[in-house]
């Protein structure tokens, strides 16, 4: 199914890669890596993630 991620759902143990807050957003990069962000940092980096064609998922719903 297109757009379906195989990575597990975010949990309370997942932390933002920028500040350590609870992660709410997973950005999967086309190169295979992934980044976790709190909502604040996801919004801050949203334009760049779109430029990179990242698949961005927040709490079970696809954003980008």
LUMZA-235084 format. One record per residue: residue number from 0; x, y, z of N, C-alpha, C, O in turn. Coordinates in Angstrom, 3 decimals. Atoms other than C-alpha are relative to their C-alpha. Example, Ala and Ser with C-alpha at 12.3 -4.5 7.8 and 13.67 -1.06 7.14 Angstrom:
2
> dovo  n_east  n_north  n_up  ca_east  ca_north  ca_up  c_east  c_north  c_up  o_east  o_north  o_up
> 0  0.890  -1.190  0.000  12.300  -4.500  7.800  0.900  1.200  0.000  1.936  1.181  0.665
> 1  -0.820  -1.190  -0.060  13.670  -1.060  7.140  -0.770  1.090  0.730  -0.261  2.198  0.899
//
This chain:
64
> dovo  n_east  n_north  n_up  ca_east  ca_north  ca_up  c_east  c_north  c_up  o_east  o_north  o_up
> 0  0.842  -1.170  0.000  0.000  0.000  0.000  0.893  1.241  0.000  1.705  1.386  0.914
> 1  -0.845  -1.193  0.066  1.629  3.336  -1.045  -0.208  0.885  1.217  -1.331  1.063  1.690
> 2  0.075  -0.911  -1.118  2.456  5.688  1.795  -0.041  -0.667  1.363  0.004  0.016  2.386
> 3  0.041  0.704  -1.270  2.291  2.991  4.460  1.422  -0.254  0.473  2.244  -0.809  -0.257
> 4  -1.336  0.195  -0.543  5.327  2.956  6.704  0.097  -1.351  0.677  -0.873  -1.843  1.253
> 5  -0.223  1.274  -0.669  6.817  -0.260  7.976  0.640  0.205  1.370  0.811  -0.751  2.126
> 6  -0.598  -0.280  -1.297  8.408  1.468  10.963  -1.090  0.009  1.073  -2.243  0.325  0.780
> 7  1.008  0.060  -1.064  6.659  1.081  14.316  -0.545  1.379  0.353  0.078  2.406  0.083
> 8  0.636  -1.225  -0.461  4.309  3.676  15.734  0.864  0.654  1.078  1.526  -0.040  1.849
> 9  -0.765  -0.717  -1.012  5.933  6.369  17.878  -0.543  -0.320  1.389  -1.749  -0.477  1.580
> 10  0.381  0.268  -1.381  5.919  5.687  21.609  0.557  1.102  0.896  1.268  1.988  0.423
> 11  -0.504  -0.982  -0.963  6.665  7.719  24.733  1.518  -0.059  0.119  2.134  0.911  0.562
> 12  -1.458  0.146  -0.068  10.246  6.417  24.542  0.716  0.700  -1.157  1.919  0.945  -1.070
> 13  -0.612  -0.662  1.155  10.857  8.105  21.147  0.184  1.485  0.311  -0.732  2.144  0.803
> 14  -0.344  -1.380  -0.343  12.577  11.485  21.510  0.376  0.792  -1.247  0.896  0.232  -2.212
> 15  -0.353  -0.918  1.082  13.044  14.491  19.205  1.515  0.015  -0.174  2.260  0.120  0.801
> 16  -1.434  -0.010  0.291  16.440  14.412  17.496  0.636  1.376  0.229  1.859  1.472  0.328
> 17  -0.531  -1.347  -0.199  16.811  18.188  18.009  0.069  0.409  1.467  1.055  1.014  1.888
> 18  0.060  -0.545  -1.359  15.781  18.819  21.628  -0.258  -1.032  1.091  -0.168  -0.704  2.274
> 19  0.237  1.035  -0.993  14.970  15.526  23.347  -1.422  -0.069  0.531  -1.720  -0.927  1.362
> 20  1.407  0.065  -0.411  11.257  16.270  23.833  -0.637  -1.248  -0.611  -0.043  -1.893  -1.475
> 21  0.704  1.150  0.557  8.731  13.541  23.108  -0.230  0.162  -1.494  -0.732  1.196  -1.936
> 22  0.158  -0.062  1.452  8.706  12.755  19.381  -1.461  -0.193  -0.375  -2.131  -1.088  0.140
> 23  1.356  0.088  0.526  5.407  13.312  17.588  -0.020  -0.216  -1.499  -1.062  -0.534  -2.071
> 24  -0.089  0.043  1.460  6.635  13.225  13.982  1.205  -0.837  -0.403  2.295  -0.696  0.151
> 25  -1.088  0.797  0.584  8.708  10.711  12.015  0.154  0.444  -1.451  -0.814  0.458  -2.211
> 26  -0.315  -0.364  1.378  10.404  11.883  8.811  0.907  -1.085  -0.566  2.028  -1.277  -0.095
> 27  -0.779  1.052  0.645  11.600  9.040  6.589  0.584  0.589  -1.277  -0.147  1.023  -2.168
> 28  -0.702  -0.599  1.128  14.202  10.236  4.111  0.079  -0.979  -1.167  0.107  -2.192  -0.959
> 29  -0.090  0.872  1.170  14.407  8.906  0.546  1.255  -0.869  -0.002  1.283  -1.919  -0.643
> 30  -1.246  0.764  -0.062  17.941  7.708  1.318  -0.074  -1.147  0.993  0.853  -1.952  1.085
> 31  0.195  1.101  -0.926  16.572  5.381  3.982  0.114  0.366  1.459  -0.294  -0.417  2.316
> 32  -0.099  -0.412  -1.394  17.327  7.321  7.148  -1.322  0.545  0.510  -2.263  0.749  -0.256
> 33  1.201  -0.612  -0.563  14.748  8.708  9.504  0.375  0.952  1.119  1.397  0.792  1.786
> 34  -0.174  -0.985  -1.051  14.440  11.640  11.860  -1.281  0.049  0.817  -2.376  -0.114  0.280
> 35  1.150  -0.155  -0.876  12.151  12.068  14.850  -0.006  1.431  0.508  1.037  1.973  0.872
> 36  0.125  -1.382  -0.432  10.832  15.495  15.813  -1.180  0.182  0.932  -2.171  -0.543  0.843
> 37  1.167  -0.497  -0.718  8.593  17.154  18.368  -0.773  0.852  -1.026  -0.256  1.129  -2.108
> 38  0.780  -0.806  0.949  5.828  19.219  16.721  0.700  1.306  -0.338  0.685  1.732  -1.493
> 39  -0.688  -1.265  0.234  7.828  22.431  17.131  1.090  -0.134  -1.059  1.134  0.649  -2.008
> 40  -1.094  0.163  0.952  10.883  21.156  15.276  -0.471  -0.568  -1.335  0.136  -0.286  -2.367
> 41  0.569  0.472  1.269  8.791  19.335  12.671  -0.498  1.191  -0.809  -0.270  1.260  -2.017
> 42  0.475  -1.194  0.693  7.139  22.658  11.824  1.168  0.858  -0.476  1.138  1.400  -1.580
> 43  -1.164  -0.807  0.355  10.488  24.442  11.823  0.702  -0.536  -1.246  1.196  0.244  -2.059
> 44  -0.742  0.615  1.106  11.979  21.972  9.315  -0.902  -0.529  -1.124  -0.422  -1.217  -2.025
> 45  0.957  0.548  0.969  8.836  21.206  7.268  0.373  0.324  -1.448  0.308  -0.556  -2.307
> 46  -0.334  -0.376  1.380  9.929  23.139  4.156  1.184  -0.805  -0.517  1.157  -1.287  -1.649
> 47  -1.188  0.758  0.429  13.324  21.428  4.014  -0.331  -1.476  -0.190  0.161  -2.105  -1.127
> 48  0.399  1.405  0.145  11.770  17.993  4.554  -0.768  -0.214  -1.298  -0.590  -1.233  -1.965
> 49  0.726  0.091  1.282  9.420  18.649  1.612  0.976  0.052  -1.167  0.849  -0.718  -2.119
> 50  -1.017  -0.108  1.059  12.389  19.714  -0.545  0.747  -1.320  -0.179  1.121  -1.685  -1.293
> 51  -0.731  1.270  0.030  14.078  16.419  0.344  -0.900  -1.184  -0.366  -0.433  -2.322  -0.431
> 52  0.977  1.057  0.305  10.914  14.443  -0.564  -0.103  -1.035  1.112  -0.271  -2.227  0.853
> 53  0.154  0.892  -1.144  10.760  12.983  2.930  -1.473  -0.353  0.172  -2.354  0.444  -0.150
> 54  1.348  0.394  -0.386  7.684  11.051  3.991  -0.136  0.340  1.477  0.591  -0.193  2.315
> 55  0.159  -0.484  -1.368  6.457  12.760  7.147  -1.322  -0.496  0.553  -2.380  -0.268  -0.034
> 56  1.192  0.570  -0.623  4.014  11.012  9.459  -0.070  0.473  1.446  0.916  0.437  2.182
> 57  0.220  -0.482  -1.361  2.535  12.411  12.649  -1.141  -0.769  0.622  -2.257  -0.750  0.102
> 58  1.048  0.696  -0.739  0.605  10.266  15.121  -0.975  -0.769  -0.894  -2.189  -0.626  -0.750
> 59  0.790  0.866  0.900  -0.650  7.835  12.425  -0.550  0.687  -1.244  -1.135  -0.005  -2.078
> 60  0.521  -0.583  1.222  -1.576  10.400  9.775  1.121  0.631  -0.816  1.991  1.313  -0.275
> 61  -1.044  -0.489  0.877  0.559  11.289  6.803  -0.190  1.488  -0.228  -1.301  1.933  -0.518
> 62  0.066  -1.447  0.185  1.391  15.011  6.521  0.559  0.440  -1.328  -0.013  1.319  -1.974
> 63  -0.665  -0.441  1.234  3.727  15.303  3.528  0.105  -1.168  -0.937  0.632  -1.029  -2.040
//
